[in-house]
């Protein structure tokens, strides 16, 4: 669906999902297929997750990305630069009903340099958590994309029992909509 047609539906805290073409994306997507077949068969497979948020009348994306850590930028610019497919997924009601939690965490990441570094070593822990059900909480490791989203969602009142991978979010969403520019 065209991004302009989706604008009235997208709320602060909703998810931007990505399916990439890089080697890292392929590895994350393979892990999702191995560990989350129930959700993957329902919604497909994703290698990256970010947060949509509205600020000063503009739709933006906030994310932890492997190239430079935390960043936020206009949604259309982010979607245009991505080498792959982009999707929209509404967040659970507790997140949509509490946008200030998302804003709080975005501002924490904006102003706290220690939070802004991407946790390359955390990727292995995400895989370990997915494959073995070992419970690792995002507060105990440097953030990756899904850990950043967990921090935002926890600030809205959600609880998690372990560090999520992008595909783990498929268990808590109701729909995924492809985004076209």
N, C-alpha and C positions, 0 to 999 in steps of 0.2 A: 504494500500500500504506500502511496506517496506520503512523504514526511509531512507535507502541508495538510493533508487530510487527517493525519494522526494527531496534529497539534492539540486539538480540543480534548483528546482523550489522555494524553500524556500528563502525568502529575509528578511533582517533586517526590523523589524516592523510587520511582519506577526504574526498571532495569533496561539497559542497553546490552544486548547479547551479540556476540560476534563469532563468526566461523571463518577462520583465516586460512591462508595458503602457505604459511611459513613452516619450517621444520618444528619449531616449538609448538605451533598450533596443532600440527599433526600428532605430536606426542600427547598433548593434553586431550585431544579428541579421541585418540586410541584408548587412553586410560578411562575416559568416560564410557566408551563402548564396552570395555571389559567390566567395569564396576557398577554401572548404572543402566543396565539394559532395559529395565522397565520404563524409566523416564525417557531414555533416548528413543525408544520405539514410539513413544507418544509425541515428543516434541522435536526430535532431531538431536544433534550434538553440537556443542559450543566450546570454544577455546578461550573466550575472554568475556568478562562481565564488567559493567560500569553502571553508574547512577545517572539518571536524568534529573535535572533540577532547573527550576525557573528562577531567574534573577533579573531584575530590572526589565521585565517583559520579554526576556530572551530565553529560549530553551538552550540549556548547556548540558555537557557531559563531564562528570568528575570520575577519575579513574586512577588506578595504580597500573602503570605499564612498564614493561621490562626494559625499555630504552632509557627512560629518564625518571622513573618513580612517579610521584603524585603530580597530577596536573588537572586543570579544568579548562574547558574551552567551549566555544559555541558548538552546538550539536551538529549543525550542517557541516561545519568545517571538519569536525572529527569523523563524521560518517563519510565524507568525500575522500579523506586521506587514507582510510582503511583499505587494505588490500584483502578483500574478502566480502562476505555477506554480513549485513547488519539486521538486527531484529529488535522489536519492542515487546516487553512483557510487563504487564501491570504488577506492581508489588502487592503483597497482602494488605488487607484493610488497615491493620495496625500501623503499617508504614505510611500508607496514603493519608491516614487520619492524623498523623503526627509529623508533618513536614519539618517542624523545628528541630527534631532529632537529626534529620539528614543535614539540615543547614549547620547545626552545631558541629557535627563531625567534619563536614567539608571545611568549615572555618578552622577547626583544630588542625587538620592536615595542611591547610594553607599557611598557618602561622608557626607550626612546630617543625623545624628542620629534621629532627630525629624521626618523625613519622613519614617523611617524604621519600625515603629511600626504598626502592623495590627490593624485596627479599628473595633474591635468586635461590638461595639455599632453602627457602621455605617451599619451593616447588616440590622438592623431594619429600618433604614432610606431608604436603598435601597428598601426594601419591601414596605414601605410607599409610596415612589416615584412611584414604579411600580403600586401599587393598586389604588392610588388616583391621579396620574399625578401631584403631588406637585413637583415643580422644585427645586431640591437640587443640587448644583454644587459641584464637587469633591474637589474644593479648600476649601470648608467650613467644611469638615469633615476629619477624619483620613482615610487613604487609605485602601481599600479592593482590591481584584484582578482586578475588572473591573475599579475601580477608578485609579489604577496605569496605566492600559492600556489607559484610557482617557487622563491622563497627558501626556503620550508618544505621543498619536495621536494629541493632541492639539499642542504640540511642533513641530509637522510636518505640522501644518496648518489647521487641522480639527477643527470644532466647534461643541459643544454639548449644548443642551438646558437644560439638567438635568443629574443627576448621573445615569449611566447605570448599569444594572445587566449583568452577563455574556450572558444571552439569548438575551438581547437587541442588542448585536453585530450582531445577525443573520440578522437584517434588513439592515446592511451595507456591508455584504459580499456576494460573488457570488457563493461560493462553500465550501463544507466541505469534507475533505478526511480523512478516518480512517488511523491511523498510526500503523504499525506493526513493531516490533523489530526483 
